[in-house]
Amino acid sequence: MMDDRYNPEKVESRWQEYWEKNHIFRASEDDSKKKYYLLEMFPYPSGKIHMGHVRNYTIGDVVARYKRMNGYNVLHPMGWDAFGMPAENAAIDNKTHPATWTYQNISTMKSQLKRMGFSYDWEREVATCKPDYYRWEQWLFIKMLEKDMVYRKESYVNWCEHCQTVLANEQVEDDSCWRCGEMVQQKKLFQWFFRITDYAEDLLIYCDKLPGWPEKVTLMQKNWIGKSTGSEISFKIETKSSKEEYIKVFTTRPDTLFGATFMCLAPEHPLVESLSKGTEQESAVAAFVDKISKQERSSSSIEKYEKEGVFVGAWCINPANGRRMPIYTANFALMEYGTGAVMSVPAHDQRDFDFAKKYNLDIVVVIQPKDRETLDPETMTAACPDSGVLVNSDKYSGMDNFEAMDKITSWLEKEGLGKKTISFRLRDWGISRQRYWGTPIPVIHCESCGVVPVSESDLPITLPEDAHLLDNGGSPLPTLDFFKKTVCPKCGRTDAKRDTDTMDTFVESSWYFVRYCSPHFSTAMFDKDAVKYWMPVDQYIGGVEHAILHLLYSRYFMRVLNTLGLIDFKEPFTNLLTQGMVLKETLKCPEHGYLFPEEAKISDGKASCTKCGKDVEIGRVIKMSKSKKNVIDPNDLLNKYGADITRLFCLFASPPEKGLEWNDDGVEGCYRFINRVWRLAATCIEMTKNSIEAINVDKNVDSNRKTFLPYSGPLSGLLDSDAKKLYAKAHQTIKKVTDDIEGSFHFNTAISAVMELVNAMYSIELNANSSDEIKSVALFCIEHIILLLSPIVPHFAEEVWELMGNKSGSITKQSWSSYREDALVTDELLVVVQINGKLRSKFSIDANSNDEVIKSMALADEIIQKHIEGKEIKKVIVVKKKLVNIVV
């Protein structure tokens, strides 16, 4: 006997226990089945899951369950991106240890994810902070070091004083640290770098070989890699020394070389210090470099600053015309672009023009546009970037500037002063972090031997989890003699020191998906056979905010593994879905600031504060965030509605790639729908339980149950018109849901289609007196409604499936619904009626009706009668039994 209403508290925990006890989602290699590797980006264990997690993981879970029902061998794992600055910062704020904080949060979040009913193979769980995980990361570092794929050098880096660590360029956002929001500055440190630039061209080429990725993501990666074709030109430095020194410049505009009147070096350029040393400009240059070091140095941020610079006290020579060019260090010159040196052509570049005007530097026009008056440097108010013919350019004057590009570069090459070249915006990945909670870098510094990798037999170099952060939040590793002091594995010196930096947390997340294939493999980074079976990931799901950082690094890591002969593929993710964010309006009280939803009372579009009663401003609908308090706690939803209704709303309210606007009424609507299906199932069970015949074409009867079997024959085998309509609608629904999930993951329209079928069933009177055909068709419909909903609301589907008398075990073991092609074609046609081309009505007719019957029915339609009353009908046109157009 079914309860009156669906009770998630009673049902969901029971089925979660059943799935776990029976290892329903355990995955293993099976060559007889086609594999499907479904993965969502693993979370940082922050404490609790949020609605972004719920939406992301629900999308993935539906796909995993759907693929499993379609016969795929599905791998759907979960783990924890557990290292990094966030854990340290949170530990400091909460006066606890990063390890304690991390492991507690993993426990909490794991229980929440299980409560959501996600179909994870928890036996494959990994946590990147565990030594059995990061030992293989250290092993790979050593292999890369052996192949010169990683190196150490002193360089200017992005430094966050608050986090006390280096940031990669990709981790600096709007001059600030991506994690804490504090201003970033430049600092000179010895750092370890991965040679990602060795793969720049390949990474770029393969951006066009990822058809399963959103175009916006591959475009972002292309722009970040930033390939430019141009010329490298050598400018001789004017010096009293017999040793010749040159400044190498990359430019995409060699046609403007004769107009270069000064040189600008990035403040981080090594020549800035050496050229200014001993000159009158030394102190001014040092002060300027120090000032710029406190500014963020990305290509986007420099546009916000006024262009400024300082003469370094030296000159260089323009190779084209022998012009003596002053050398400046300028804030708009970047080491990350080209060579860190800019040949400045103020007549044809606005940035250079502004700089020249500010510091009273020469402006020389070298390109005259064909359709403009002759350019005069004395009267120009802005640079002219237009194409045209060369002037003031010696033998190249009068030549089209595009033609001159090749001619000038060829001359430079002949003279040994330049060459055609390619430059990339992408820079090598600095992975050193001066933080504690991370993977120790497996090298030893010896005064005799230099940098020496640790012996593989000593791996893992374990992070001491009993160490405590320093008072300023700094890493304790440099102060721990038992960790830092060691023996050189090469010469045996006892005063050698371990590297006390740890790796960037993005290193851990660049290969975790490979480890999932064999997480307990203890003799290598992974089991090659398992990786060969499962990889690459068939469907990856995560936020577009990871387009450059995580996704680019993961692609790079696969190329490293490929180069080392460990894998035979380059791309980790065949298909990528970037889900939209979860959104909600903000609520702001004039006295108490931002409010949580439960702190405001909303009625008739107005809100008041429950604390003080004052009117509350209802703000824009934006991404849910703790700082704005426009958040919904998943635990509250689980306690009130259960997992399935929470899942259903996340899928029904919006397509996955779009933003999901939170709506409490929408959640209530999903709750009502689930209970409509529940009652419908109860009706069907009650309606047929005492019947003894089945109206199947084979007259199949289950004599033990004494109940009808679902009808599964051809549409033509039904005589009852209502039964035929309902049966056709069911098959159309199966096709629609399958197409929507398979093609585009548009679960919202798939759910809508099921709702239409449920409405169609409610439109027919279902009871013990219904015809036998109606009863059998109704059973077919409810059975497939449950099957179609099972990936979306799995606990609910399991419960109803069992109550319907199915004793064959979990619904997850059932095959996905299939439709009959013959049942998609009905005996009725839908006719649309227009008046003077405007849609006014529509009706259904027998497929065999002729044009005269269709015309008569159109004119007799009540709605049409109202629109044509008192008007002269000039013409009635019937088009292919689909359209009637009445001209009045």
N, C-alpha and C positions, 0 to 999 in steps of 0.2 A: 504494500500500500504506500503510495507516494504522499509526502507531506503536502499541505496546501501551498506552500511557497518553498522556493529554493533556499536552503540554509547553508551558506558557505562555511560558516564556523564548524558545522557538523561534517560537511562533505570534504573540504579541501585537505585538511590534515590527514584524513584517512587515505586519500589517494596518493598524497606525497609519500606517506610511509610505504604504501604498496609499491610505488615506482622504485623507491630506494631499496627495499627489501628484495625485490625481484630483479634488480640491476637492469631495469628497462632501457636505460640510456647508455649502458656500457658499450663502448666501441672497440672493435678489433679489426685487423686487416682481413679482408675476405675477397680473394681474387674472383670469386664467382659473381660478385656484385659490383655495380658501378658506385664508386665512392662519391661523397659530397661533403666537403669540409666547409662548415659554416662557422664563422667567428665574428664576435663583436669585440671591439677594442676593450682590453681588460682595464679595470678601474684602478685608480689610486685609492688605497684604503683610508679614506678621509674620516670615517666614523659612522656614517649612515648613507644608505643609497638615497638619491634624490630622484625627482620625476624625470630628469634627463636620462638617468640610468634605466628607470622603469620603461620608458618609451623605447630606448635603444635596444634593450635586451628582449623586450616583448616582440619587437619586429623580427629580431633574429630567431627567437624561439618558434614563432609561427612558421618561418621558412624551414627550420630544422624539422619540425613535426610534419609539415607538408611533404617534404622530400622523403622522410622516413616512410610515410604512408604510400609514397609512389615507388617504393622498392629500392631506394638508395641506401647504401651503407653510410650512415651519417656520423661524422665526428663533430661534436659541439662541446668544446671544453671551456673552462673558466679558470682564471687565476688572478694574480695581484701584482700590479706595478708598484712594488712596495718600497723601493729605495728613493732617495732624493730629498731636496730641500724642504718640501712641504711638511714631511714628517718631523724634521728637525725643528722647523719654526713652530709647528703645532705643539711639539713636546715642550719647547721653551715656554710658550704661552700657558700651557697646562701644567707646568712644573712636573714633568715626568720624563721618562727616557724614551728616545725614538723607537727602540725595539718594543718596549712595553706598549707604547701608543699604537704602533703598527699592528702587533699581534692581537691586541684587544679589538681593534677596528676590523681586522680581517674576520674575527669570530662573529662580531655583530653583523657585518654586512653579508657574510655567508648565510647566516640564519635568515636574513631578510630575503636574499635571492632565492633560497629554498622555499620560503613562504609564498613567493610569487609563482612557484610551480614551473620554473624554467627547466628545460630538459637537458641539463648539463651532465656530462660524464665527470663527476666529481673525483673519480679515481685518477684523473689526469691533472688535477689541480697543481699549479705551480705558484710559488711566491719568489719574486726576484731577489729578495733579501736573504734567502736560504743559501748556505754554502754549496749544497749539491746543485744549485742552479748556476751561481756566479763563478764557480770553479772553471766551468767551460768557457765562460766569457774571458777569464784570465788566460786560459789555454789558447784561445783564439788570438788574443792580444800578442802573445809570445810568437805564434805562427806568423802574424802580420809583421811583427818586428823583424823576424828572420827574413822576410821577403821585402823589406824596406817599404812596407805599406803603412807604417806608422813612424813618426819621428818626433824629436824633441827640439824645441828652439825657444829663444827668448823673443818675445814679441809683445806689442801692445794688445791688451785684451779688454773686453768689456767687464768692468768690475762693479759688483753690487756691494756696497759697504754694509748694508743691513744684513744681507745673507752671507757676507764674508766669503764670496766666491766669484769665479769667472762665469760669464754667460756667453754662449754662442751667439752669433749675430741674429740667428733666428729666434733667440729667446729674449731679445730686446724689443719692446713695443712702446712706441711713442716716448722715446728717451728713457723708458723705465724698465725695471725688472719685471719679467712676465709673471713672476710669482708674488712678490711683495709690493710692487708698485713704486719702490723707491727709485730715485734718479740714478742712472748708470754713469760711471766715469771710466776713463781710460787708465790702465795701469800696465807697467812693463813687468812681465813675469816669464819664467821658464814654463812651457806648456807642452803637453803631448798632443799631437795632431794626427788624425787619420787622413790619408791622401784620397779624399773623395773626389778631388779634381781630376785624378787619373781616369775617372769614369764619367766625366762631365758630358762628353760627346755621346757616349752610349746611353746614359740616362736621358739625354735630350731626345735622341733618335727613338727610343722606346716609348716616349710619351705619345707617339703616334701609333703605337702598337698595343694600346690598351683600350680597345673598343668598349670594354665593360666598365670603364671609369667615366665619371661625369666630366664633361669638357672643361668646366670651370676649374676642376682640380688639376688636370693636366696642363691647362693654361697657366695656372699659378706656379706650377713646377717649372715650366718652360721659362717663365719670366724670372724666376729665382736663379735658375742655371745661367740665364742671360748671355747667350752666345752673341758675340759681335765680330764681324769681319772687318779688318782694317789694316793698318800699317804700323809697324814698330820703327820709330825713328830715333837715332842717336844724336844728342846735342852735346858737343864737347864742352866740358867745364873749363873756364878760363882760370888757369893756375900758374904759379911761378915754378911749380915742381916739374921735373922732367917726365914724371909719370903722367900719362894721359888718363883722364877720367871722363866718363860720359854719363849723361842722364838719358835713360831710355824711356820713351813716351809711346803709349799706344793711342792711336787716333783713328776714328772712322772717316776723318776729313783731311786726307793728305793734300787735297786740292787747295787748302787754305794755308799751307805751310809758309808761303811768302808773307802772310799777314800775321804770323806769330811774332809778338813784340815783347813778351815776358813769359817766364816759366813759373808755375806754381807747384809746390810740393805739399803732399799731405803732412800735417804736423808729426805724424808717426814715422815718416820716411827717414831711414837711417842717415841720409845725407844732410838733413836739416841741422842736426847737432854738429856734425863734422865740418860742414861748410861755414857755420857761424862761429865756430870755436876760434878764439883769438882775435875776433873782429870787434868793432865798436857795437855791432848788433847782437853780440852774444847774449847779454842779459835780457834785451828786449825779446829775442827769439825764445829764450827759456821761459820767460813770463807768459808769452803767448801760448806756447806748447802746454804749459801747466793749466792755463785757462781753458783751452780746448779739451784737455783731458777730462774735464768735469762735465763735458757735454756728450750727449749720445751721438754716435758717429755712423749712423746708417744713412743710406741714400735718401730715404724719405725725410729723416729728421733735419738734415742740413738745409733743406729748402725753407725751414721756418726761421733760420738765423740770418741776420744781416751779413752780407759777404764782407769778410775782413781778413787781413793778413799782415805780415811783417817781412820786410826785406831781410834776407839772411846774410847779406854782406858779400855776395858772390855773383858772378855772371857766367852765362853760357853763350855759345855761338849757334845761331840759326844756320844749319847746314846748307840751306838753299841760297841764302844771299849774304851770309857772313855777318848779319846784324848781331850786335852785342845786346843780349837780353838779360835784364835783371832777374834774379831768382828770388821768389817769394815763398813763404810757407803760408798757405791759405786754408781757411776752415772749410771751403767747399771741395777741396781735393781729398779724395778717399784712397786709402791703401787697398781697399777691397775692390776697386775698379782699376783695370789695366795694371799699370806699374806703380801707381801712387803719385805719378807726375802728370801734369797737364800743360801742354803747349797752348798758351792763351792767345786767342785770335779775337780781339775785342770788336772788330768791325762786323763779325759774323756770328757771334755767340753772346747772348744777352747777359749771361752771368759774367763773362769776361769783360763785356762793355761796362757793366756797373762797377766792376773792380777797377778798371782803367780810369774811369771818370773820378772815382773816389780817391785814387792815389796819383792822379795826373800822369798816366802812362800813355805811350804812343798808341795811336789807332791808325791802322793802314788798311785801306779797302783793297781787296784782291779779287772780288767777284762782283761784277756789274750785272744786275738783272736786265734782261732785254727790254722789258716794258716799263722801266722806271727811269726817272731823271738820274743823271750821273751823281753817284754818291759822293758826298763831301764829308770827311771826318770832322771838320770844324762845325758843321751844321747838323750832323746826325743826332737824333734824340734817342735812338734805340738801335740795337744791332739789326743787321739785315741777313737773315738766314736763307734767303731765297737762292735758287739756282740761277745760273747765267753764264757769262763768259769771263775768263780770267783777265785781270788787269794788274799792273805792277808786279808781274810774275815772270819777268825775264822772257825767255824763249817760249814760255807757255801762254803768254798774254794773247788774247783773242781766241783761245781754245775753250770749247765747252767744258764746264767744270767737271762733269761726270767722266768725260774722256781724259781729262787731266789727272784724275785720281790714279789711274793705271800708269800713265806716262811718268808722273812724278815718282811714284813708288818704284817703277822699273829703273829710273835714273839713280835713286837712292841705293837700290840693291847693287847696281853696277859699281857705285862708288864705295860700297861697303858701309853705308851710313843708314841703312834701313832695309826692311823686307816686308812682304805681305805676311800677315799673321792673323790668328784668331784669338780672341780674348773671351774669357768667361767671367761673369759676375760671381759665380760660385767660388767660395774659398774653402780651403781644407778645414775639416771639422776639428775644432779644439775641444778635447774631451776631458781635460784636467779640471777637477773641482777641488777647492780647498775646504771641503766639508767632510764630516765624519760619516754620515749615514749613506754609504755608497760602496761600490765594489773597489777594494784596494787595487791599485795599479801594480802588477806583478814584476817590478824591476828593483834592482839593488844598485846603489851608487857607491862605487869603490874608488878611492883615490888613485889606485894603481891601474885598474882596468876600465874605469869610466862607468858607463851604464851597462849593467849586466842583467839579462832576464833571469828570473828565479828558475830553479830546476823544476821540470814538470812533475817530478816525484814529490815536490813540496807543495803542490797545489791541493786544495785551495789555500791561498793566503787569506786566512779567516779574519774578518773584522771582529775585534774584541767587543762583544755586545754588553760587557759590564763596564765599559768606559763611560765617563760622564762628560757632557759638553762643558766647555769653559764658561766662565761667568758672562763673557761677551758673546756667547753663542758660537764661538770658534771651535774648530776641530781639536779634539784632545790628542789625535794621533801623533803630531810632532813632539808632544811632551811625554809620551809613553815609551820609556826605554825598552821595555820588554817587547814592544812591537817594532820600534824603529831600529834598534841596534840588532845587527845580524852578522853573519859570516859571508864573505864573498864566495859564491859557488865556483868562481873561476880560479882565484889565486889563494883563497883561504884566509885572507886578512880578516881579523876579528873586529875591526873598527868600521866595517861597512854599514851603510844605512839603507833602510827600505825607503822607497818613495812613499810619502805620507799623503799624497793627493789621492782622491777617489775618482772614479769615472762618472761622466755625465750620465744621468739616469736614462737618457734616451738610448744609450748603448743597450741597456737591458731590454727595452721594448722593441729593439730592432731585430730580434731573432726569437722572441718567446714563442711565436706561432710555429716555429720549427721544433722547438723542444716539446711542445704539446704532442707531437707525433710519437714520442717515446720518452715520457717524462721521468721514468724510473731507470733509464738506461745508464749504467754506472761506469762503463768502460770507454765511453766517447761522448762527444758533444750531443750526438743523437744516433739512433739506429738508421743507417743509410737505407735499408730495405723499407722501414716504416715511412721514412720521409719520401722515398720514391713512390710509395703507394698513395700517401695522403696529400702531399704538396703538388702544386701550389694550392693555397686557400681558394675555394671556388667562389665564396661570397664573403666579403669583409664589410662590416658595418661600423660606422663611427662618425664623429663630427667633422665638418669641413675645416674647423680650426686646426686640424692636424695635417692639412694638405702639404705643408712644407716640412715641418719638423719630422714627425714620426714617419710619415709615408715616404718621404724622400730618403731618410736614413735607412728605412727597411729595404728599400730598393737597392741602395748602395751595399748594404750588408749581404744581400743575396749574391751580388756580383763578387764580393770578396770570397764568399764560400765557393762560388763557382770557379773563380780563379785558382783557389787552393785545391780544386778537384774533389770537394766534399759533396757537391750537388750538381745536377745536370740542367738546371734552369736558372733564369736570371730574375724573373718577376715573381714576387711573393703572392700577389693578389690578382686573380683573374677578373673578378668583378668587384666593384666598390659602390656602396650606397652611403651617401652622406645624409643622415637624417636631419630634419629641421629641429629647431630648438622648441622647448616648451615655454609658452608665453602666458603672462597674466598681467592684469592691470595693477598699478601701484595704488596704495592708499596712504595719504599723508595728512596727519593731524597737525594743526598749527602749534599745538602745545607739546605733543609727544612724538612728533616726527613721523617717520614711516611706521606703518602698523602691519602686523600679521593679519591675514584675512579674518581670523576669529576675533580680532580686537576691534572690528568695525561692524556696525549694523547697517545693512543696505536694504533700502525699500524704495520702490518706484524711481530707481535711477539715482537716488541720493544716499549718502552715507554719513554716519555719525560715529564718533569715537565712544567705545564702551567704557573708557576710563574717565573721560571728562564731559562727554555729551556734546562736544563741539562738532560743527560740520567738518567733514573730512573731504579733502580733494581726491577725486578719482582720477588718477593719472593715465598715461599712455599704457597700452599693452606692450610689454617688453619681456625680454628673457627673464625667467625666474632667477632670482639671485638672493643670497642671504642678506646682503647689504641693503637691498631695497625691501626686504621682507615679503615680497610678493611670491611666496613659496607655499606649496602644499606638501605636507609631510606624508610620504607613502604609507607610513604606519597608521595614520588616521584613516586613510582610505581602506587599508586592509582590515582594520578593526570594524569599520562601518559596513563596507560592501563586500569584502573579500577580494581575492586576487583576480578572479575571472572578470568581474565587472570593471575593475581597474584596467585590466588588459584590454577589454572590449572598447572602453572609451578611448584609450590611447591610440587604438587602431581605427576607430570609426570616425573620429572627429576631423581627420585630415589625412591626405596622402603622406607617406613617410618622409618624402624629401621636402615637404613644406613645414612651416612652423605650426605648432599645435597650440591653439588658444584655449586655455583652460576655461571650462564652463561647468559649474556645479549642476545646472539643469541638465546638461548633456550626460553627466554621470547618472543622474536619476533616471533619465530616459533609457540608458543602457540597462539599469536595474529592472525597469518595467519590461523591457524587451525579453530579458532572460526569463522572467517569470511568465511571460506570455508563452514562450516556448515550453517551459516546464508544465504549464497547465494543458497545453496542446498535447504534449506527450502523454500526460495522465489521461486525457480524453480518449486518445487513440488506444491506449492500453485497455481502458475500461470498456470501450466500444466493441472491441474484438475478442475479449477474453473468453466469452462463452460460445463463440461461433465455431463451426466444425468444418466449413468448406473454404477453399481458396479459389479465387477466380483467376488463377494463373493459366496460361495457355497449356501448361502441362498438368493442370489440375492438382498441383502439389499441395498436400495437406500434411501438417505436422500432427499426427494422430495422438502423440503423447501430450502435447500442449493443448490440443483442441482449440487452436487459434488460427487465424488467417496468416498466410505468408504474404509478404509484400509483393505486389504485382511487379513483374519485370519483363513482361512481353512487349510486343510491338504495339504502337498506338492504335493500329487498325483492329487489334483484338479487343478493344473496349467499345461498348455500345452506349453507355451512359454518357451524355454530353458533358456533364459536370466533371465526371471522372476523367474524360479525355482532356478537357481543358487543364485540369489540375496536374495530370500526368505530363502533359506537354510543358507546362510551366516548371515543373520539377526538373526536367531534363535541360530546359533552357537555363535554369538557375545553376545547375551543376556546371554547364559549359561556361557560363558567365563567371562564376567564382574561380574555376580553374584557370581561365584566361587571365583574369585580373591578378591572381597570385603569381602565376607562371611568367607572365609577360612583364609586369611592372611593379609588383608588390603593392598594388592599389587595394589594400585591404578594406578601405572605406567603402568603395563601390561593391566589393565582394560581399561585405556585410549587408549593405543596402539591398543587394539582390536576394539574400536570404530573408531579409525582412519582408520583401514583397511576396515571397513564397509563403511565409507565415501568414501574411494578410490574406492571401488567396485561400489558404486553408480555413481561416476564420470566417470567410465569406460563404462557406458551404456548411450546411447543418450536419454536424457529425454526432451521431448517437446510435443506439442499438438498432434503430429502425432504418438507418441509412442502407442504401443498396449494397450488395456484396462487392460490387466493383468499387464503389466509393471507399468502403472499408479497406480493401486491399491496396488501393492507390494511396489512401491516407497513410497506411503503414509504410509504404515505399517512401512517401514524402518525409515523414517524421524521422525515419531511419537516416535518410540522406541529409536532412537538416542537421542532425546531430553529428554525422560524419564531417560535413562541411565546416561546422563550427568547432570541431574538436581541436584543431591547432590553435584556435583563438581563445576558447574557453575550455581548457582541457579537463579540469576537475568536474565541471558541470556535465561535459559530454560523457566522461567515464561513468558518472552516477546514473544518468538517464539511460545510457547504453546497457548497463547492468540491470536496471529496473525494467527494461523492455524485454528481459528474458535472455539476453545474450550471455552465454556461459563460457565463451571461448577466450576469456581473459581480457586484457587491456585493449581499449579501442585503438591505442597507438599501434597495435599489431594488425589492425584491419587495413585493407587496401583503400586507397582514395576512391571517391565516387567516380563512376564513369557514366557517360551519357550515350543514348542511342541516337544516331543521326536521323533515323526515320521518325523519332518522336519530337524532333525539333521543328518539323513541318506540320503545321496544324491545318485543319480544314477551313479555317477562317482567315480572312484578310482584314487588315486595318485600313480604313479609307479616311483620308483627311479631306475636309471640306473648306474651301476658301471662297470668300466673296470679294471680287475685285483684287484678288491676290493676297488678301489678308486671312490668316487662319481664324476660323470661327467655330468649327466643331469637328468631331471625328466619331466614327462608329465602325462596328465590325459586321462583316457580311460573310455569307457562305462563299467559299472559293469558286464555286461553279456559277455564281450570279453573272448575268450579262450586263452590258452597259446601261440598258434601259432600266433594269431593276435598280442598279446603283444610282442612276439619276433620280429615279422616283423616291428612293429612300433618303437621298440627300435633300431633296425639296420638302420631304415630309418631316425632316428633323425639327424638333421643337425650337432649338436655338436658332437654326437657320430661318425658320418661319418668322421669328421676331425681327431678324435683320432685313428680311426682304418684304415685310408687310408694307403694302401701299406703293411698292416700287416695280417698275417694268423690268422684267427679266429679258435681257437681250440675247444671252447665249449661255448654254451650259456645256462645259467641256469635261469629258471623262478621260483621264490619262492612266492607261495600263492598270486599271482596277485598283489604283493606289490614291488617286487624287481627283477631286471634283472641284472645278473652278466655276463659280456662278458669276456672270458679268451682268451688273444692273446699271 
